[in-house]
Amino acid sequence: MTPEAKVKASVVKLLKKHEVYYFFPATHGFGRSGVPDIICCMNGIFVAIECKAGKGKTTALQDRELKRIKENKGIAFVVNEENIHVLEDYLRDEDDDRC
């Protein structure tokens, strides 16, 4: 498993734990380049997650997509092994809001 695949697996584990609706969008054919790796909906909020390994950086296309999501009041994360706790904290807070 590649380092980025490990990050994706960790993210999916968190999403399943918190019962979040998610999918991996297809970006070939009719898809669009730069779309985040994982798209979610939680408590009616659009959430996008771009997974990177180590010091991996987002591309200009990814930055454009993440910016557009935020401009439209969606939530966008760039997650790696070092900061996955930020996503976990967000999911925990959203769980608390559901109660």
Backbone bond lengths (Angstrom), bond angles and torsions (degrees), N, CA, C in turn:
res aa  C-N    CA-C-N  psi(-1)  N-CA   C-N-CA  omega(-1)  CA-C   N-CA-C  phi
1 M - - - 1.454 - - 1.529 108.43 -
2 T 1.322 116.25 133.33 1.468 120.57 179.37 1.536 109.87 -70.98
3 P 1.321 117.19 159.87 1.476 119.13 177.18 1.528 112.59 -56.63
4 E 1.354 117.86 -40.61 1.458 119.75 179.38 1.530 110.95 -67.64
5 A 1.316 117.01 -36.75 1.472 120.22 177.28 1.527 110.61 -63.00
6 K 1.324 116.66 -34.01 1.472 120.00 176.59 1.530 110.83 -65.81
7 V 1.323 116.69 -39.93 1.468 120.34 177.26 1.524 109.33 -63.44
8 K 1.339 116.79 -45.95 1.467 120.81 178.72 1.528 110.72 -58.98
9 A 1.332 117.18 -43.11 1.465 120.63 179.53 1.529 110.61 -62.76
10 S 1.319 117.72 -39.53 1.466 121.24 177.96 1.526 111.05 -65.31
11 V 1.323 116.39 -39.87 1.463 120.58 178.64 1.525 109.62 -65.12
12 V 1.317 117.69 -46.15 1.467 121.16 179.84 1.525 110.56 -60.45
13 K 1.309 117.00 -40.37 1.471 120.66 177.88 1.535 110.29 -58.66
14 L 1.330 116.45 -44.14 1.469 120.72 177.78 1.531 111.50 -63.95
15 L 1.322 116.27 -44.41 1.460 120.16 -178.47 1.530 110.94 -62.64
16 K 1.320 116.28 -41.38 1.468 120.11 177.71 1.527 110.82 -65.35
17 K 1.315 116.04 -42.38 1.465 120.43 179.33 1.523 111.30 -57.54
18 H 1.332 115.96 -37.38 1.466 121.01 -177.31 1.528 112.41 -97.42
19 E 1.333 116.66 9.49 1.471 123.65 175.93 1.524 112.75 55.01
20 V 1.320 115.03 45.27 1.460 122.00 -179.34 1.529 109.26 -90.22
21 Y 1.340 116.58 137.02 1.461 121.22 172.12 1.528 107.29 -73.13
22 Y 1.332 116.95 129.30 1.463 120.17 -179.89 1.528 110.43 -152.45
23 F 1.319 115.17 161.47 1.461 121.39 171.20 1.521 109.41 -156.84
24 F 1.326 114.54 161.95 1.454 122.60 175.23 1.530 107.07 -100.00
25 P 1.329 119.01 111.95 1.457 120.03 -177.55 1.534 112.29 -70.49
26 A 1.322 115.36 143.62 1.467 120.71 173.99 1.524 107.81 -80.72
27 T 1.316 117.10 126.80 1.465 119.45 -176.67 1.521 112.30 -109.07
28 H 1.317 118.07 5.36 1.464 120.07 177.93 1.534 108.97 -100.34
29 G 1.311 116.71 168.80 1.463 119.79 179.33 1.518 111.37 67.35
30 F 1.329 116.95 -107.87 1.464 120.99 -178.36 1.525 112.72 -90.13
31 G 1.318 117.98 1.24 1.461 121.55 179.93 1.521 111.37 -75.94
32 R 1.317 114.80 -173.89 1.457 120.96 -177.24 1.529 108.47 -130.74
33 S 1.312 117.07 136.35 1.462 121.60 178.75 1.515 110.60 -67.22
34 G 1.317 116.22 145.81 1.459 121.63 176.48 1.510 114.65 91.86
35 V 1.333 117.35 -5.68 1.466 120.91 -179.78 1.531 108.49 -64.88
36 P 1.340 118.40 138.02 1.465 120.67 -179.50 1.535 112.21 -57.47
37 D 1.325 115.50 157.39 1.461 122.11 -175.96 1.526 113.15 -63.36
38 I 1.322 116.86 -40.29 1.461 121.22 -174.56 1.528 108.74 -130.58
39 I 1.324 115.79 132.34 1.462 122.48 177.26 1.528 107.44 -113.50
40 C 1.336 116.25 134.10 1.462 121.34 -175.69 1.521 110.67 -133.52
41 C 1.315 114.21 161.22 1.454 121.19 168.35 1.523 106.56 -133.84
42 M 1.332 115.62 124.47 1.452 120.57 -178.92 1.520 108.84 -138.60
43 N 1.323 116.22 121.78 1.467 121.26 -177.43 1.524 111.48 54.85
44 G 1.329 116.51 35.05 1.456 120.66 179.26 1.514 114.37 78.25
45 I 1.311 117.97 8.12 1.462 122.83 -178.28 1.529 108.99 -104.98
46 F 1.323 115.77 131.95 1.461 122.47 176.04 1.520 108.19 -77.05
47 V 1.332 116.38 124.03 1.466 121.41 -179.13 1.521 108.63 -127.89
48 A 1.329 116.41 130.61 1.459 122.57 177.87 1.523 109.13 -118.33
49 I 1.326 115.41 140.13 1.460 120.05 -178.57 1.524 109.11 -129.78
50 E 1.320 115.98 122.02 1.455 122.49 172.98 1.521 107.00 -102.79
51 C 1.321 117.17 125.03 1.464 122.10 -177.44 1.531 109.88 -101.26
52 K 1.307 115.36 134.23 1.462 122.29 177.16 1.514 108.47 -133.79
53 A 1.307 115.94 155.68 1.461 120.80 176.14 1.520 108.89 -108.78
54 G 1.318 115.89 142.65 1.457 120.58 177.12 1.510 112.23 55.54
55 K 1.312 115.29 -127.57 1.460 120.62 -178.69 1.527 111.34 -97.81
56 G 1.337 116.64 22.84 1.462 121.24 178.76 1.517 111.35 -54.58
57 K 1.284 116.08 137.53 1.473 122.10 -177.23 1.527 109.62 -108.75
58 T 1.308 115.72 151.24 1.450 120.49 175.01 1.527 109.61 -74.02
59 T 1.332 115.18 152.04 1.466 120.61 177.52 1.528 108.76 -84.58
60 A 1.315 115.78 169.93 1.471 120.38 177.35 1.530 110.28 -60.68
61 L 1.334 117.96 -39.22 1.462 120.81 178.46 1.528 111.05 -65.10
62 Q 1.323 117.16 -41.60 1.465 120.82 177.64 1.525 110.43 -64.22
63 D 1.316 116.77 -42.90 1.470 120.46 177.96 1.532 110.82 -58.95
64 R 1.334 116.21 -41.90 1.468 120.64 179.11 1.526 110.49 -61.24
65 E 1.328 117.26 -46.03 1.466 121.23 -178.88 1.531 111.16 -64.81
66 L 1.323 117.60 -44.69 1.464 121.48 179.70 1.533 110.15 -62.67
67 K 1.313 116.48 -40.47 1.469 120.78 178.41 1.527 110.66 -63.29
68 R 1.309 117.75 -44.40 1.471 121.23 -179.55 1.526 110.90 -63.96
69 I 1.319 117.04 -37.67 1.466 120.56 177.63 1.525 109.46 -61.94
70 K 1.322 116.91 -48.18 1.469 121.21 -179.72 1.529 111.56 -63.70
71 E 1.326 116.86 -38.82 1.471 120.42 178.51 1.533 111.63 -62.80
72 N 1.324 116.10 -26.01 1.463 121.05 -179.78 1.526 112.02 -99.38
73 K 1.327 115.91 22.72 1.461 124.25 175.20 1.521 114.49 68.06
74 G 1.334 116.64 21.49 1.464 120.96 171.46 1.516 109.04 -87.90
75 I 1.302 115.85 171.04 1.469 122.55 178.13 1.524 107.27 -108.80
76 A 1.319 117.29 135.37 1.463 121.24 179.92 1.522 110.05 -133.16
77 F 1.330 114.77 131.74 1.459 121.95 178.33 1.521 109.97 -120.41
78 V 1.326 116.23 144.59 1.456 122.43 164.78 1.517 104.42 -113.53
79 V 1.325 116.13 115.95 1.469 121.53 -170.34 1.524 110.49 -117.01
80 N 1.326 115.48 137.04 1.465 121.62 170.41 1.527 108.13 -135.49
81 E 1.330 116.22 -173.58 1.465 120.24 -177.83 1.523 112.58 -61.81
82 E 1.311 116.34 -29.73 1.459 121.63 -175.05 1.528 113.77 -79.77
83 N 1.342 117.32 -31.27 1.462 118.97 -172.93 1.534 114.18 -118.60
84 I 1.301 118.24 14.82 1.464 120.64 -178.37 1.531 111.16 -60.23
85 H 1.325 116.65 -22.74 1.472 120.50 177.93 1.530 112.11 -61.47
86 V 1.333 117.50 -27.30 1.464 120.80 178.42 1.536 109.63 -64.80
87 L 1.325 116.35 -42.93 1.463 120.44 176.39 1.520 110.25 -65.11
88 E 1.323 116.45 -43.07 1.469 120.07 179.44 1.531 111.00 -61.00
89 D 1.322 117.39 -42.21 1.474 120.94 177.16 1.524 110.96 -61.53
90 Y 1.329 116.72 -42.46 1.466 120.80 178.92 1.532 110.37 -61.88
91 L 1.317 117.13 -46.38 1.466 121.18 -179.70 1.525 111.29 -62.48
92 R 1.311 116.72 -40.09 1.472 121.17 178.92 1.528 110.01 -64.10
93 D 1.330 116.68 -43.20 1.471 120.60 178.57 1.526 110.94 -63.42
94 E 1.322 117.36 -40.53 1.465 121.00 178.77 1.530 110.47 -65.91
95 D 1.339 116.53 -37.19 1.469 120.06 175.45 1.515 110.32 -59.90
96 D 1.331 116.41 -43.32 1.469 121.04 179.75 1.522 110.83 -62.61
97 D 1.335 117.00 -36.07 1.468 121.03 179.61 1.519 112.19 -68.82
98 R 1.334 117.64 -25.11 1.462 121.46 179.39 1.522 112.06 -72.27
99 C 1.314 116.64 -26.43 1.476 120.92 -175.33 1.501 112.07 -74.43
